[in-house]
Amino acid sequence: MSDSAEQDLPSNQELLSGLALASFRLNGQFLDVAESLTRPVELTAAWWQVLGAVLRTPLSVADIAREMGITRQSVQRIANLLVDRGLAEYQPNPAHRRAKLVAPTDAGRQAVRRINPAHAAFAHRLASELDPRDLARTLEAIRTLSTALDRIPL
């Protein structure tokens, strides 16, 4: 890259600020989409997020929080609500006696399955707005950025 091209780039601080602001906006947009997809099945975006985290395998509240990038307290509150509503259950954790595992119940799995048609339709509409290769590159860039942020101590 030539010196003049490098001089045209924003500073590292401007890039970080721009990335943060764009990601905050994107997060809000994704939450709006998630709320519109979950509302008809009487879930919330947060409930869907926690249920989605444990569909493949039960996880502890701390593991869900790490995976989702949210606080353990938030996950605990949501997990308790899901258990109270029969959408999830606590199971014994062989690795830690006091930190139970959160697992979806059949009702929780059915609720997530009822979201899938609308989720697929929205994904198709979004993909029709963008080249699928651009979406794949964007996903890879976001994962790369997230991995880099994980490596940097705060």
C-alpha positions as CSV (number, residue, x, y, z in Angstrom):
1,M,0.0,0.0,0.0
2,S,1.4,3.4,-0.9
3,D,2.0,6.1,1.8
4,S,-0.7,8.3,0.3
5,A,-3.2,5.4,0.5
6,E,-2.2,4.8,4.2
7,Q,-2.7,8.4,4.9
8,D,-6.3,8.2,3.7
9,L,-7.2,5.5,6.2
10,P,-8.9,6.5,9.4
11,S,-6.8,6.3,12.6
12,N,-6.9,3.2,14.7
13,Q,-9.0,5.0,17.3
14,E,-11.5,6.2,14.6
15,L,-11.7,2.7,13.2
16,L,-12.4,1.2,16.7
17,S,-15.1,3.9,17.3
18,G,-16.7,3.2,14.0
19,L,-16.7,-0.5,14.5
20,A,-18.2,-0.2,18.0
21,L,-20.9,2.2,16.8
22,A,-21.7,0.0,13.8
23,S,-21.8,-3.1,15.9
24,F,-24.1,-1.4,18.5
25,R,-26.5,-0.4,15.7
26,L,-26.3,-3.9,14.1
27,N,-27.0,-5.5,17.5
28,G,-30.1,-3.4,17.9
29,Q,-31.2,-4.3,14.4
30,F,-30.7,-8.0,15.2
31,L,-32.6,-7.7,18.5
32,D,-35.5,-6.0,16.6
33,V,-35.5,-8.9,14.1
34,A,-35.3,-11.5,16.9
35,E,-38.2,-9.9,18.8
36,S,-40.4,-9.9,15.7
37,L,-39.6,-13.5,15.0
38,T,-40.2,-14.7,18.6
39,R,-43.3,-12.6,19.4
40,P,-45.7,-14.9,17.5
41,V,-44.5,-17.9,19.6
42,E,-44.7,-16.0,22.9
43,L,-40.9,-16.0,23.4
44,T,-38.5,-13.0,23.7
45,A,-35.3,-12.6,21.8
46,A,-33.4,-13.2,25.1
47,W,-35.3,-16.4,25.8
48,W,-34.6,-17.6,22.2
49,Q,-30.9,-16.7,22.7
50,V,-30.6,-18.8,25.8
51,L,-32.6,-21.7,24.5
52,G,-30.6,-21.6,21.3
53,A,-27.4,-21.9,23.3
54,V,-28.5,-25.2,24.8
55,L,-30.2,-26.9,21.9
56,R,-27.2,-29.1,21.1
57,T,-26.0,-29.8,24.6
58,P,-26.9,-28.6,28.1
59,L,-24.6,-25.9,29.4
60,S,-24.1,-24.2,32.7
61,V,-25.3,-20.6,33.2
62,A,-21.7,-19.4,33.2
63,D,-21.0,-21.3,29.9
64,I,-24.1,-19.8,28.2
65,A,-23.0,-16.3,29.4
66,R,-19.5,-16.8,28.0
67,E,-20.9,-18.1,24.7
68,M,-23.4,-15.3,24.3
69,G,-21.2,-12.5,25.6
70,I,-23.7,-11.5,28.3
71,T,-23.6,-11.4,32.1
72,R,-24.1,-14.6,34.1
73,Q,-26.8,-12.8,36.2
74,S,-28.8,-12.0,33.0
75,V,-28.6,-15.6,31.9
76,Q,-29.5,-16.9,35.4
77,R,-32.6,-14.7,35.4
78,I,-33.7,-15.8,31.9
79,A,-32.9,-19.5,32.7
80,N,-35.1,-19.3,35.8
81,L,-38.0,-17.8,33.8
82,L,-37.6,-20.5,31.1
83,V,-37.7,-23.2,33.8
84,D,-40.7,-21.6,35.5
85,R,-42.5,-21.6,32.1
86,G,-41.6,-25.2,31.4
87,L,-39.3,-24.3,28.4
88,A,-36.1,-25.4,30.1
89,E,-35.0,-27.5,33.0
90,Y,-32.0,-27.7,35.3
91,Q,-30.0,-30.9,35.2
92,P,-27.2,-32.2,37.4
93,N,-23.7,-31.2,36.2
94,P,-21.1,-34.0,36.6
95,A,-18.3,-31.4,36.4
96,H,-19.7,-29.1,39.1
97,R,-22.1,-30.1,41.8
98,R,-23.6,-26.6,42.4
99,A,-23.6,-25.2,38.9
100,K,-26.5,-27.0,37.3
101,L,-26.9,-27.4,33.5
102,V,-29.6,-25.7,31.6
103,A,-31.4,-27.9,29.0
104,P,-34.4,-27.3,26.9
105,T,-37.6,-29.3,27.5
106,D,-39.7,-30.7,24.7
107,A,-41.8,-27.6,25.0
108,G,-38.7,-25.4,24.6
109,R,-37.6,-27.3,21.6
110,Q,-41.0,-27.0,20.0
111,A,-41.1,-23.2,20.6
112,V,-37.8,-22.8,18.9
113,R,-38.9,-25.0,16.0
114,R,-42.0,-22.8,15.6
115,I,-39.7,-19.8,15.0
116,N,-37.7,-21.6,12.2
117,P,-40.1,-20.9,9.2
118,A,-40.1,-17.2,9.9
119,H,-36.4,-17.3,10.6
120,A,-35.7,-19.0,7.3
121,A,-37.9,-16.6,5.4
122,F,-36.1,-13.6,6.9
123,A,-32.7,-15.1,6.2
124,H,-33.7,-15.6,2.6
125,R,-34.9,-11.9,2.4
126,L,-31.6,-10.7,3.9
127,A,-29.6,-12.9,1.6
128,S,-31.5,-11.6,-1.4
129,E,-30.2,-8.1,-0.5
130,L,-26.6,-9.2,-0.4
131,D,-24.3,-11.5,-2.2
132,P,-24.0,-14.7,-0.2
133,R,-20.2,-14.5,-0.5
134,D,-20.4,-11.0,1.1
135,L,-22.4,-12.5,3.9
136,A,-19.8,-15.2,4.4
137,R,-16.9,-12.8,4.4
138,T,-18.7,-10.5,6.8
139,L,-19.3,-13.4,9.2
140,E,-15.6,-14.4,9.0
141,A,-14.5,-10.8,9.6
142,I,-16.8,-10.5,12.7
143,R,-15.5,-13.8,14.1
144,T,-11.9,-12.6,13.4
145,L,-12.6,-9.3,15.2
146,S,-14.2,-11.1,18.1
147,T,-11.3,-13.5,18.5
148,A,-8.8,-10.6,18.5
149,L,-10.8,-8.8,21.1
150,D,-10.8,-12.0,23.3
151,R,-7.0,-12.0,23.1
152,I,-6.5,-8.4,24.3
153,P,-6.6,-7.9,28.1
154,L,-8.9,-5.1,29.2
